[in-house]
Amino acid sequence: MNWTKQYESRVVSAEEAVQHIQSNQRIFLSGNCSIPQKVLGALVEYAPHLENLEICHALTVGSTDYVRPELEGHLRVNTMFIGANVRQAVQEGRADFTPVLLSEFPLLFKRKILPVDVALIHVSPPDEHGFCSFGIEVGLTKSAAESATIIIAEVNQQMPRTLGDSFIHVSRLTYMVPTDYDLPELPMSSEGDSDLYQKIASYISELIPDGATLQLGIGAIPDAVLKHLYEKKDLGIHSEMFSDGVIGLVDAGVLNNSRKTLHPGKIIAGFLLGTKKLYKWVDDNPIIEFHPTEYVNDPFVIAQNDRMVALNSAIEVDLTGQVCADSIGHRFFSGVGGQLDFIYGASRSNGGVPIIALPSTAKNVSRIVSTLKPGAGVDTTRSHVHYIVTEYGIADLYGKTIRQRARALINIAAPQFREELTYQAKQLNYI
């Protein structure tokens, strides 16, 4: 049987596909902007007929119907990164959170620590050889999907065909649901244009050398930083994800990947968060390669890029250099994501620059603190931390004593909190 006949024989409706899911099964859900919306919607409608389903994913962008309180006992979320759409359910105890490094997320499924019965994925139409691309979400999905017993794939005419280690053959897909709808979009933040974030970005740009390879996420700080890079030369990308901001830098010849020491000439990533413009740009674009996250985020792979710049953010940083990025005290807020993967990878890189950047305050409360809140997670340890950047400057903590760290961090805290932080540091015998 050739692949076209295989394809035709496995085409079903979303409603038919989810009827093959049984009670007490674990489901993997492709996430970010690549949620298979039709199949997920059908599952939400069918779930009340089943019991004790577990649905595992990382960040998801889109509908929150699958975490409705009335689905309790039928469908329960286990997320490895808490997005805004599931945060309330996790904090209320209606959904679960499993902390894990992003580099190890797919390995939970691949190594059968969390065996997957059913994977719900979202792919491009097959090419002439019968291979579908995972499109805009390769990194977290490919290995997890391939470890499932049953794979239900939405085959969307709007999903771009991205290149790299990003394909799955139709013979591996158990059921296929043809669809044709626009993918969700996540535009760049207008907040990045503010004076606050532009000031932070200006300090960060000072740390970025020509020929650097960058890890840049999404949000006000990375969006602001991208606008400060047009005077740089020969930049590259090796990042768990990227967004629309890279297009202008490529068009300007700044981001040409020519001096990368690993995958020269190529942008390497795991997934995208962006707009239709970005989705169109990556379609069949030979300068971009997508790979599974256990490769992209492996610190020992990252470290092979000379001049690796890792840029991540935080909720708060204490005076010893401990970084909390996943919780507000005991309240889980997001997840560690790829922060430690890239901070450690960049620190092992020849000429690497690991950066944690954050505004000095939030709601008129200092984010540079004497001690982290009780229950706060330590995502980057005081032994891993290098540069901390706020709108008041750069603190270089690596190889520094606690006394030196405390003074450096107080100097980049908001001025109205420096006196109190100095008092607290003296009470703790830090200075």
For each residue, the residues with C-beta under 8 A, 3 or more apart:
1: 5 6 9
2: 5 6 130
3: 6 7 126 129 130 169 170 171
4: 7 8 130
5: 1 2 8 9
6: 1 2 3 9 10 130 170 171
7: 3 4 10 11 126 130 170 176
8: 4 5 11
9: 1 5 6
10: 6 7 170 173 174 175 176
11: 7 8 175 176 177 178
12: 16 17 175 176 177
13: 16 17 42 177
14: 17 18 38 39 41 42 154 177
15: 18 19 42 45 46
16: 12 13 19 175
17: 12 13 14 20 39 42 152 175 177
18: 14 15 21 39 42 43 46 152
19: 15 16 46
20: 17 118 150 152 174 175
21: 18 25 27 43 46 50 53 117 118 150
22: 25 50 117
23: 50 51 52 53
24: 51 52 53
25: 21 22 53 54 117 118
26: 53 54 55 56 114 115 116 117 118
27: 21 43 53 54 55 56 116 117 118 119 120
28: 55 56 57 109 116 118 119 120 141 144 145 148
29: 35 36 40 55 56 57 60 120
30: 34 35 36 57 119 120 121 122 134 137 140 141 145
31: 34 35 57 58 59 60 61 137 140 141
32: 35 58 59 60 61 136 137 140 241 271 272 273
33: 61 62 136 137 183 184 185 186 272 273 274
34: 30 31 122 134 135 136 137 141 159 183 271
35: 29 30 31 32 40 60 61 62 63 122 184
36: 29 30 39 40 120 121 122 152 153 154 177
37: 40 41 62 63 154 179 181
38: 14 41 42 154 177 179 181
39: 14 17 18 36 42 43 120 152 154 177
40: 29 35 36 37 43 44 63 65 66 120
41: 14 37 38 44 45 63 65
42: 13 14 15 17 18 38 39 45 46
43: 18 21 27 39 40 46 47 66 75 120
44: 40 41 47 65 66 68 71 75
45: 15 41 42 48
46: 15 18 19 21 42 43 49 50
47: 43 44 50 53 66 71 74 75
48: 45 71 74
49: 46
50: 21 22 23 46 47 53 74 75
51: 23 24 73 74
52: 23 24 73 74 76
53: 21 23 24 25 26 27 47 50 74 75 76
54: 25 26 27 76 77 78
55: 26 27 28 29 66 75 76 77 78
56: 26 27 28 29 78 79 80 98 109 114 116 144
57: 28 29 30 31 60 77 79 80
58: 31 32 79 80 81 102 105 140 335
59: 31 32 81 83
60: 29 31 32 35 57 83 85 86
61: 31 32 33 35 83 85 184 186 273
62: 33 35 37 85 184
63: 35 37 40 41 66 85
64: 67 68 85 86
65: 40 41 44 68
66: 40 43 44 47 55 63 71 75 77
67: 64 71 77 85 86 89 94 95
68: 44 64 65 71
69: 72 94
70:
71: 44 47 48 66 67 68 74 75 76
72: 69 76 94
73: 51 52
74: 47 48 50 51 52 53 71
75: 43 44 47 50 53 55 66 71
76: 52 53 54 55 71 72 94 95 96
77: 54 55 57 66 67 86 89 90 95 96
78: 54 55 56 95 96 97 98
79: 56 57 58 82 83 86 90 95 96 97 98 335
80: 56 57 58 97 98 99 100 105 108 335
81: 58 59 102 334 335 337
82: 79 86 87 90 97 326 332 333 334 335
83: 59 60 61 79 86 87 334
84: 87
85: 60 61 62 63 64 67
86: 60 64 67 77 79 82 83 89 90 95
87: 82 83 84 90 91 332 333
88: 91 92
89: 67 77 86 92 94 95
90: 77 79 82 86 87 93 94 95 96 97 332
91: 87 88 331 332
92: 88 89
93: 90
94: 67 69 72 76 89 90
95: 67 76 77 78 79 86 89 90
96: 76 77 78 79 90
97: 78 79 80 82 90 332 335
98: 56 78 79 80 108
99: 80 326 335 336 377
100: 80 104 105 108 335 336
101: 104 105 297 336 338 340 341
102: 58 81 105 140 240 293 297 336 337 338 341
103: 293 294 296 297 298 299 338 341
104: 100 101 107 108 294
105: 58 80 100 101 102 108 140 144 293 294
106: 109 110 139 140 142 143 144 292 293 294
107: 104 110 111 113 143 294
108: 80 98 100 104 105 111 113 114
109: 28 56 106 112 113 114 115 116 143 144 147 148
110: 106 107 143 144 146 147 294
111: 107 108
112: 109 115 147
113: 107 108 109
114: 26 56 108 109
115: 26 109 112 147
116: 26 27 28 56 109 119 144 147 148 149
117: 21 22 25 26 27 148 149 150
118: 20 21 25 26 27 28 148 149 150 151 152
119: 27 28 30 116 141 144 145 147 148 150 151 152
120: 27 28 29 30 36 39 40 43 152 154
121: 30 36 134 141 145 151 152 153 154
122: 30 34 35 36 134 135 137 153 154 156 159
123: 132 133 134 135 153 154 155 156 159 168 173
124: 132 133 134 135 155 156 159 160 161 162
125: 132 155 156 157 159
126: 3 7 129 130 131 132 155 170
127: 130 131 132 133 161
128:
129: 3 126
130: 2 3 4 6 7 126 127 169 170 171
131: 126 127 167 168 169 170
132: 123 124 125 126 127 153 155 167 168 169 170 173
133: 123 124 127 138 159 160 161 162 163 166 167
134: 30 34 121 122 123 124 137 138 141 142 145 162 166 167 168 290
135: 34 122 123 124 138 156 159 160 161 162 166
136: 32 33 34 159 160 162 183 271 272 279 282
137: 30 31 32 33 34 122 134 140 141 271 272
138: 133 134 135 141 142 162 164 165 166 270 271 290 291 292
139: 106 142 240 241 269 270 271 290 291 292 293 296 297
140: 30 31 32 58 102 105 106 137 144 270 271 293
141: 28 30 31 34 119 121 134 137 138 144 145
142: 106 134 138 139 145 146 165 166 168 292
143: 106 107 109 110 146 147 292 294
144: 28 56 105 106 109 110 116 119 140 141 147 148
145: 28 30 119 121 134 141 142 148 151 168
146: 110 142 143 151 168 172
147: 109 110 112 115 116 119 143 144
148: 28 109 116 117 118 119 144 145 151
149: 116 117 118
150: 20 21 117 118 119 174 175
151: 118 119 121 145 146 148 168 172 173 174 175
152: 17 18 20 36 39 118 119 120 121 173 174 175 176 177
153: 36 121 122 123 132 168 173 175 176 177
154: 14 36 37 38 39 120 121 122 123 176 177 178 179
155: 123 124 125 126 132 159 176 177 178 179
156: 122 123 124 125 135 159 179 180 181 183
157: 125 178 179 180
158: 180 181 182 183 279
159: 34 122 123 124 125 133 135 136 155 156 183
160: 124 133 135 136 279 280 282 283 284
161: 124 127 133 135 283 284
162: 124 133 134 135 136 138 166 282 283 284 285 288 290
163: 133 166 284 285 286 288 289 290
164: 138 268 288 289 290 291
165: 138 142 289 290 291 292 295
166: 133 134 135 138 142 162 163 289 290 291
167: 131 132 133 134
168: 123 131 132 134 142 145 146 151 153 172 173
169: 3 130 131 132 172 173
170: 3 6 7 10 126 130 131 132 173 176
171: 3 6 130
172: 146 151 168 169
173: 10 123 132 151 152 153 168 169 170 176
174: 10 20 150 151 152
175: 10 11 12 16 17 20 150 151 152 153
176: 7 10 11 12 152 153 154 155 170 173
177: 11 12 13 14 17 36 38 39 152 153 154 155
178: 11 154 155 157
179: 37 38 154 155 156 157
180: 156 157 158
181: 37 38 156 158
182: 158 185 276
183: 33 34 136 156 158 159 276 279
184: 33 35 61 62
185: 33 182 274 275 276
186: 33 61 218 243 273 274 275
187: 244 274 275
188: 192 218 223 243 244 245 274
189: 192 218 219 220 223
190: 193
191: 194 197 220 223
192: 188 189 197 198 201 219 220 221 222 223 224 227
193: 190 197 198 224
194: 191 197 198 220
195: 198 199
196: 199 200 359 391
197: 191 192 193 194 200 201 220 221 223 224 359
198: 192 193 194 195 201 202 224 227 228
199: 195 196 202 203 391
200: 196 197 203 204 221 224 357 358 359 389 390 391
201: 192 197 198 204 205 221 224 225 227 228
202: 198 199 205 206 228
203: 199 200 206 207 389 391 393 394
204: 200 201 207 208 221 225 228 311 355 357 389
205: 201 202 208 225 228 229 232
206: 202 203 394
207: 203 204 309 353 355 387 389 394
208: 204 205 212 214 225 229 232 235 309 353
209: 212 307 351 353
210: 232 233 234 235 259
211: 233 234 235 236 259 306 307
212: 208 209 232 235 236 307 308 309 353
213: 235 236 237 238 257 260 261 262 305 306 307 308 309
214: 208 235 236 237 238 239 309 311
215: 237 238 239 240 302 308 309 310 311 312 338 342 346
216: 222 225 226 237 239 242 245 246 311
217: 222 239 240 241 311 312 313 337 338
218: 186 188 189 222 223 241 243 273
219: 189 192 222 223 313
220: 189 191 192 194 197 223 224
221: 192 197 200 201 204 224 225 311 313 357 358
222: 192 216 217 218 219 225 226 243 245 311
223: 188 189 191 192 197 218 219 220 226 227 243 245
224: 192 193 197 198 200 201 220 221 227 228
225: 201 204 205 208 216 221 222 228 229 311
226: 216 222 223 229 245 246 248 249
227: 192 198 201 223 224 230 245
228: 198 201 202 204 205 224 225
229: 205 208 225 226 232 235 249 254 255
230: 227 248 249 252 254
231:
232: 205 208 210 212 229 235 254
233: 210 211 254
234: 210 211 254 256 258 259
235: 208 210 211 212 213 214 229 232 249 254 255 256 257
236: 211 212 213 214 255 256 257 258 259 260 264 267 305
237: 213 214 215 216 242 246 255 257 267 268 269
238: 213 214 215 260 262 263 267 268 269 296 302 305 308
239: 214 215 216 217 242 268 269 270 296 342
240: 102 139 215 217 269 270 271 293 296 297 337 338 341 342
241: 32 139 217 218 269 270 271 272 273
242: 216 237 239 245 246 267 269 272 274
243: 186 188 218 222 223 246 272 273 274 278
244: 187 188 247 274 275 277 278
245: 188 216 222 223 226 227 242 248 249
246: 216 226 237 242 243 249 250 255 267
247: 244 250 251 277 278 281
248: 226 230 245 251 252
249: 226 229 230 235 245 246 252 254 255
250: 246 247 253 254 255 256 287
251: 247 248
252: 230 248 249 255
253: 250 256
254: 229 230 232 233 234 235 249 250
255: 229 235 236 237 246 249 250 252 267
256: 234 235 236 250 253 265
257: 213 235 236 237 260 263 264 265 266 267 287
258: 234 236 264 265
259: 210 211 234 236 264 306 307
260: 213 236 238 257 263 264 265 266 305
261: 213 264 304 305 306 350
262: 213 238 268 301 304 305
263: 238 257 260 266 268 289
264: 236 257 258 259 260 261
265: 256 257 258 260 287
266: 257 260 263 287 288 289
267: 236 237 238 242 246 255 257 287 288 289
268: 164 237 238 239 262 263 289 290 291 296
269: 139 237 238 239 240 241 242 272 288 289 290 291 296
270: 138 139 140 239 240 241 290 291 292 293 296 297
271: 32 34 136 137 138 139 140 240 241 290
272: 32 33 136 137 241 242 243 269 278 279 282
273: 32 33 61 186 218 241 243
274: 33 185 186 187 188 242 243 244 277 278 279
275: 185 186 187 244 278 279
276: 182 183 185 279 280
277: 244 247 274 280 281
278: 243 244 247 272 274 275 281 282
279: 136 158 160 183 272 274 275 276 282 283
280: 160 276 277 283
281: 247 277 278 285
282: 136 160 162 272 278 279 285 288
283: 160 161 162 279 280
284: 160 161 162 163
285: 162 163 281 282 288
286: 163
287: 250 257 265 266 267
288: 162 163 164 266 267 269 282 285
289: 163 164 165 166 263 266 267 268 269
290: 134 138 139 162 163 164 165 166 268 269 270 271
291: 138 139 164 165 166 268 269 270 295 296
292: 106 138 139 142 143 165 270 295 296
293: 102 103 105 106 139 140 240 270 296 297 338
294: 103 104 105 106 107 110 143 297 298
295: 165 291 292 298 301
296: 103 139 238 239 240 268 269 270 291 292 293 301
297: 101 102 103 139 240 270 293 294 301 302 338 341 342 345
298: 103 294 295 301 302 341 345
299: 103 302 303 341 342 344 345 348
300: 303 304 345 348
301: 262 295 296 297 298 304 345
302: 215 238 297 298 299 305 308 310 341 342 344 345 346 348 349
303: 299 300 308 345 346 348 349 352
304: 261 262 300 301 349
305: 213 236 238 260 261 262 302 308 349
306: 211 213 259 261 349 350 351 352
307: 209 211 212 213 259 349 350 351 352 353
308: 212 213 215 238 302 303 305 342 345 346 349 351 352 353
309: 207 208 212 213 214 215 346 352 353 355
310: 215 302 342 343 345 346 352 353 354 355
311: 204 214 215 216 217 221 222 225 355 357
312: 215 217 325 337 338 339 342 343 355 356 357 380
313: 217 219 221 325 356 357 358
314: 317 323 324 325 356 358 367 379 380
315: 324 325 326 327 328 333 358 362 367 376
316: 324 358 367 368 369 372 373 376
317: 314 321 322 323 324 356 358 367 368 369 388 409
318: 321 322 368 369 370 371 372
319: 368 369 370 371 402 405 406 409 410 421 424 425 428 430
320: 382 402 405 406 430
321: 317 318 382 385 388 397 405 409
322: 317 318 372 378 380 381 382 385
323: 314 317 339 356 378 379 380 381 385
324: 314 315 316 317 327 372 373 376 377 378 379
325: 312 313 314 315 334 336 337 339 377 379 380
326: 82 99 315 332 333 334 335 336 377 379
327: 315 324 330 331 332 333 334 375 376 377
328: 315 331 333 373 376
329: 373 374 375 376
330: 327 373 374 375
331: 91 327 328 375
332: 82 87 90 91 97 326 327
333: 82 87 315 326 327 328
334: 81 82 83 325 326 327 337
335: 58 79 80 81 82 97 99 100 326
336: 99 100 101 102 325 326 339 340 377 379
337: 81 102 217 240 312 325 334
338: 101 102 103 215 217 240 293 297 312 341 342
339: 312 323 325 336 342 343 379 380
340: 101 336 343 344 379 380 384
341: 101 102 103 240 297 298 299 302 338 344 345
342: 215 239 240 297 299 302 308 310 312 338 339 345 346 354
343: 310 312 339 340 346 347 354 356 380 384 385 386
344: 299 302 340 341 347 348 354 384
345: 297 298 299 300 301 302 303 308 310 341 342 348 349 352
346: 215 302 303 308 309 310 342 343 349 352 353 354 386
347: 343 344 352 354 384 386 398
348: 299 300 302 303 344 345 352
349: 302 303 304 305 306 307 308 345 346 352
350: 261 306 307
351: 209 306 307 308
352: 303 306 307 308 309 310 345 346 347 348 349
353: 207 208 209 212 307 308 309 310 346 386 387
354: 310 342 343 344 346 347 384 385 386 387
355: 204 207 309 310 311 312 386 387 388 389
356: 312 313 314 317 323 343 380 385 387 388 389
357: 200 204 221 311 312 313 388 389 390
358: 200 221 313 314 315 316 317 367 388 389 390
359: 196 197 200 362 367 390 391
360: 366 367 368 390 391 392 412 413 414 417
361: 364 365 366 367 414 417
362: 315 359 365 367
363:
364: 361
365: 361 362
366: 360 361 369 413 414 417 421
367: 314 315 316 317 358 359 360 361 362 390
368: 316 317 318 319 360 390 409 410 412 413 414 417 421
369: 316 317 318 319 366 372 373 421
370: 318 319 421 424 425 427 428
371: 318 319 428
372: 316 318 322 324 369 376 378
373: 316 324 328 329 330 369 376
374: 329 330
375: 327 329 330 331
376: 315 316 324 327 328 329 372 373
377: 99 324 325 326 327 336
378: 322 323 324 372 381
379: 314 323 324 325 326 336 339 340
380: 312 314 322 323 325 339 340 343 356 384 385
381: 322 323 378 384 385
382: 320 321 322 385 397 405
383:
384: 340 343 344 347 354 380 381
385: 321 322 323 343 354 356 380 381 382 388 397 398
386: 343 346 347 353 354 355 396 397 398
387: 207 353 354 355 356 394 395 396 397 398
388: 317 321 355 356 357 358 385 394 395 397 408 409 412
389: 200 203 204 207 355 356 357 358 393 394 395 412
390: 200 357 358 359 360 367 368 393 412 413 414
391: 196 199 200 203 359 360
392: 360 411 412 413 414 415
393: 203 389 390 411 412
394: 203 206 207 387 388 389 412
395: 387 388 389 405 408 409 411 412
396: 386 387 400 408
397: 321 382 385 386 387 388 400 404 405 408 409
398: 347 385 386 387
399:
400: 396 397 404 405 408
401: 404 405
402: 319 320 405 406 430
403: 406 407 430 431
404: 397 400 401 407 408
405: 319 320 321 382 395 397 400 401 402 408 409 430
406: 319 320 402 403 409 410 425 430 431
407: 403 404 410 411 431
408: 388 395 396 397 400 404 405 411 412
409: 317 319 321 368 388 395 397 405 406 412 413 421
410: 319 368 406 407 413 418 421 422 425
411: 392 393 395 407 408 418
412: 360 368 388 389 390 392 393 394 395 408 409
413: 360 366 368 390 392 409 410 417 418 421
414: 360 361 366 368 390 392 417 418
415: 392 418
416:
417: 360 361 366 368 413 414 420 421
418: 410 411 413 414 415 421 422
419: 422 423
420: 417 423 424
421: 319 366 368 369 370 409 410 413 417 418 424 425
422: 410 418 419 425 426 431
423: 419 420 426 427
424: 319 370 420 421 427 428
425: 319 370 406 410 421 422 428 430 431
426: 422 423 429 430 431
427: 370 423 424
428: 319 370 371 424 425
429: 426
430: 319 320 402 403 405 406 425 426
431: 403 406 407 422 425 426
